[in-house]
Amino acid sequence: MPAPKVGRVRAFQRDRGGNIAMIVAFALPILLASLALGFELGQWYMVKWNMQNAADSAVIAAANNNGNYLTEARAVSAQYGFTNGSGNVSVTATNTATCPGGGNTCYQVTISKPTELYLSRMVGFTGSTTVNGQRMQNLTSSAMSKQTTEPREYCILALASSGESNGIRTNGAPQADLPGCDIMSNTNATCNGHNLNVDIGDAAGTNNGCGDEQNSNMPVVSDPYTALASNIPATPCTSHPQGSYNGNPAQTSQVGLAYTSPAGATVNNLLVAGTLTLSGYVSACGDVRLMGNVSISAPSNAVLVIYNGRLDTNGYTLQSTSGSGLTIVFAGTNGAFKHAPIDDRNGILDFAAPTSGTWSGMAMYQIPTLTTGVDISEAGNSPAWKITGMVYLPHASVTLKGIVNKASYGYSCFGLVVDNLLFSGTNAILAHGQCDMAGLDLPYNLVVQRAALVD
């Protein structure tokens, strides 16, 4: 009977169940291989992620420990499980990598680790390297960092150009109080029994006890004010009498100051009590002495240049008026002259530096060529200092025995640059922090801060 046979053939033709089985049979190896490769790639990703974290941390540590950057980098990498030389791990570091923005001052750490091949071989992947005759995939992560710097300002800077081994030192344990002030010595700093209550004490040599934060081996700070001397006029003086007044009006007429010259006076330039109006550069030949309380009115700023002489407050007060800016300059030649303020009668220097112009922020200035007759044995005490601005004494050995306050008509800002400084007795530099308003750019150092990653 032919009809039933034909029906079975037609039914077989219509049956598709075997097709699915055949497709699955052909596709299954590819599917398994893809899953295997995906699993292995996921494992590599996790290793790379851990390696990158290790490289990031290691390069930051390397930059923060420049002297032993390679040792530091490998020590940090080991904490993440990547120990140089173990399991074919390699950790390299350099401090001369090319930075993205230019220059070769960046740090770079590279971690590499060969990884065995497993399921990926099912798709014919043979890796990128051979280790001990076995094909492996080499995984690598790298990170780069750069040291950052920021300026640190100093209210006290000891240049120590004389070679003084301790640019800053204390005598015993003075009750010094200098909060909000950072100090710097271009040699050593030694504070016995008292850290001066300064926020940060830096020294190019060794810091022995100065500051709440104490740093040694800091970069030397160069003299930031030496170039100002080029603005001082040449001396108009033919002589610089320091003895008794000889009645010679020709000498006193050079001074340009309001003064009296009574017979028997010990100096030529005598400033009588009252208000003295000054402007621009005003010259004095030899010693200047106050004969009463003197107010200096200098709304357009004034620079009093004392050639080969002292400023003797003589128990009185030299004060700048509100809105006035005064700079006192000690100039002249090395020899038998004293180039500094003096007083053994409790006088007071109470004045503010200009807040603008060439001498902005500069209250007192000894020219850098003066190396003798510049020392001050009782700064802030004889006379007392109420000064807003910088006191620049680059070759002076200074003993600070008193308290420095702001000028009556000035901002809270004080700076001191000396060759070397001794703190003795009770010292303080009272409220400061207004140097920007006072027009003073304090000496500063570019201090390395914590390193940062760079792309």
NORFEN-V632828 format. One record per pair of residues at least 24 apart in sequence whose ideal C-beta (glycine too) atoms are under 6 Angstrom apart, sorted by the first residue. I is the first residue (numbers start at 1). J is the second residue. D is the distance in whole Angstrom. If there is no record, write none. Layout:
i:I j:J d:D
i:I j:J d:D
This chain:
i:33 j:122 d:4
i:33 j:123 d:5
i:36 j:119 d:3
i:36 j:122 d:6
i:37 j:120 d:5
i:37 j:123 d:6
i:40 j:118 d:6
i:40 j:119 d:5
i:40 j:120 d:5
i:47 j:139 d:6
i:48 j:139 d:5
i:48 j:141 d:6
i:51 j:111 d:5
i:51 j:141 d:4
i:52 j:141 d:4
i:54 j:80 d:4
i:54 j:82 d:5
i:54 j:111 d:6
i:55 j:109 d:5
i:55 j:111 d:5
i:55 j:141 d:5
i:55 j:142 d:6
i:55 j:143 d:4
i:56 j:143 d:5
i:58 j:109 d:5
i:59 j:107 d:5
i:59 j:109 d:4
i:59 j:143 d:4
i:59 j:145 d:4
i:60 j:145 d:5
i:60 j:451 d:5
i:62 j:93 d:5
i:62 j:107 d:5
i:63 j:107 d:4
i:63 j:145 d:5
i:63 j:147 d:5
i:63 j:451 d:3
i:64 j:451 d:5
i:69 j:93 d:6
i:69 j:95 d:5
i:73 j:109 d:5
i:77 j:111 d:6
i:82 j:111 d:5
i:88 j:114 d:5
i:88 j:131 d:6
i:89 j:113 d:5
i:97 j:144 d:6
i:100 j:454 d:6
i:106 j:144 d:5
i:106 j:146 d:5
i:107 j:145 d:5
i:108 j:144 d:5
i:109 j:143 d:6
i:110 j:142 d:4
i:111 j:141 d:5
i:112 j:138 d:6
i:112 j:140 d:4
i:113 j:139 d:5
i:114 j:138 d:5
i:115 j:139 d:6
i:144 j:454 d:5
i:145 j:451 d:5
i:145 j:453 d:5
i:146 j:454 d:5
i:147 j:448 d:5
i:147 j:451 d:5
i:148 j:449 d:5
i:148 j:452 d:6
i:149 j:446 d:4
i:149 j:448 d:6
i:150 j:449 d:6
i:151 j:444 d:4
i:151 j:446 d:6
i:152 j:444 d:6
i:152 j:445 d:5
i:152 j:447 d:5
i:153 j:442 d:4
i:153 j:444 d:5
i:154 j:182 d:5
i:154 j:183 d:6
i:154 j:184 d:4
i:154 j:443 d:5
i:155 j:181 d:4
i:155 j:415 d:5
i:156 j:183 d:4
i:156 j:416 d:5
i:157 j:184 d:5
i:157 j:221 d:6
i:157 j:417 d:5
i:157 j:443 d:4
i:158 j:185 d:4
i:158 j:418 d:6
i:158 j:420 d:5
i:158 j:421 d:5
i:159 j:186 d:6
i:159 j:223 d:6
i:159 j:394 d:6
i:159 j:419 d:6
i:160 j:186 d:5
i:160 j:187 d:4
i:160 j:420 d:6
i:162 j:419 d:5
i:164 j:420 d:4
i:166 j:190 d:5
i:167 j:420 d:5
i:168 j:421 d:5
i:169 j:422 d:6
i:170 j:423 d:5
i:171 j:422 d:6
i:171 j:424 d:4
i:174 j:423 d:5
i:174 j:424 d:6
i:174 j:425 d:5
i:174 j:427 d:6
i:175 j:426 d:5
i:176 j:423 d:5
i:176 j:427 d:4
i:177 j:428 d:4
i:178 j:429 d:5
i:180 j:433 d:6
i:181 j:429 d:6
i:184 j:221 d:5
i:186 j:220 d:5
i:219 j:445 d:6
i:221 j:443 d:6
i:221 j:445 d:5
i:224 j:443 d:5
i:225 j:392 d:5
i:226 j:368 d:5
i:229 j:367 d:5
i:229 j:368 d:6
i:231 j:358 d:5
i:232 j:331 d:6
i:233 j:281 d:5
i:235 j:307 d:5
i:236 j:283 d:5
i:237 j:285 d:4
i:237 j:307 d:5
i:240 j:285 d:5
i:240 j:286 d:4
i:240 j:308 d:4
i:241 j:268 d:5
i:241 j:286 d:5
i:242 j:286 d:6
i:242 j:287 d:6
i:254 j:285 d:6
i:255 j:284 d:5
i:256 j:282 d:5
i:278 j:302 d:4
i:289 j:314 d:5
i:290 j:314 d:5
i:290 j:316 d:4
i:292 j:316 d:6
i:293 j:317 d:5
i:294 j:318 d:5
i:295 j:319 d:5
i:295 j:321 d:5
i:296 j:320 d:5
i:296 j:326 d:5
i:297 j:321 d:5
i:297 j:324 d:6
i:298 j:324 d:4
i:298 j:325 d:6
i:298 j:326 d:5
i:299 j:323 d:5
i:299 j:324 d:6
i:301 j:325 d:4
i:301 j:354 d:4
i:301 j:357 d:6
i:302 j:326 d:6
i:303 j:327 d:5
i:303 j:329 d:6
i:303 j:359 d:6
i:304 j:328 d:5
i:305 j:329 d:5
i:305 j:331 d:5
i:306 j:330 d:6
i:307 j:331 d:5
i:307 j:332 d:5
i:308 j:332 d:4
i:308 j:337 d:4
i:310 j:338 d:5
i:310 j:342 d:5
i:311 j:341 d:5
i:312 j:342 d:5
i:313 j:343 d:4
i:313 j:347 d:3
i:313 j:383 d:4
i:315 j:345 d:3
i:315 j:346 d:6
i:315 j:347 d:5
i:316 j:347 d:5
i:317 j:348 d:4
i:317 j:350 d:6
i:318 j:349 d:6
i:319 j:350 d:4
i:320 j:351 d:4
i:320 j:352 d:5
i:322 j:409 d:4
i:325 j:354 d:3
i:326 j:351 d:5
i:327 j:353 d:6
i:327 j:359 d:4
i:327 j:362 d:5
i:328 j:364 d:5
i:329 j:365 d:5
i:330 j:366 d:5
i:331 j:367 d:5
i:334 j:371 d:6
i:334 j:372 d:5
i:337 j:373 d:5
i:338 j:373 d:5
i:339 j:366 d:6
i:339 j:370 d:5
i:339 j:373 d:5
i:339 j:374 d:5
i:340 j:376 d:5
i:343 j:382 d:5
i:343 j:383 d:4
i:344 j:382 d:6
i:347 j:383 d:4
i:348 j:383 d:6
i:348 j:384 d:5
i:349 j:383 d:5
i:349 j:385 d:6
i:350 j:386 d:4
i:350 j:407 d:6
i:350 j:408 d:5
i:351 j:407 d:6
i:352 j:388 d:4
i:352 j:407 d:4
i:352 j:409 d:6
i:352 j:410 d:3
i:353 j:389 d:3
i:355 j:439 d:4
i:356 j:439 d:6
i:360 j:439 d:4
i:361 j:389 d:5
i:361 j:390 d:6
i:361 j:438 d:6
i:361 j:439 d:4
i:361 j:440 d:3
i:362 j:390 d:5
i:363 j:387 d:5
i:363 j:389 d:3
i:363 j:390 d:6
i:363 j:391 d:6
i:364 j:391 d:4
i:365 j:392 d:5
i:366 j:393 d:5
i:368 j:394 d:5
i:371 j:395 d:5
i:380 j:404 d:5
i:388 j:413 d:5
i:388 j:438 d:5
i:389 j:440 d:6
i:390 j:415 d:4
i:390 j:440 d:6
i:391 j:416 d:5
i:392 j:417 d:5
i:393 j:418 d:5
i:395 j:419 d:5
i:399 j:424 d:5
i:400 j:427 d:5
i:401 j:425 d:5
i:403 j:428 d:5
i:404 j:429 d:5
i:405 j:430 d:5
i:411 j:437 d:5
i:411 j:438 d:4
i:413 j:438 d:4
i:413 j:440 d:6
i:415 j:442 d:5
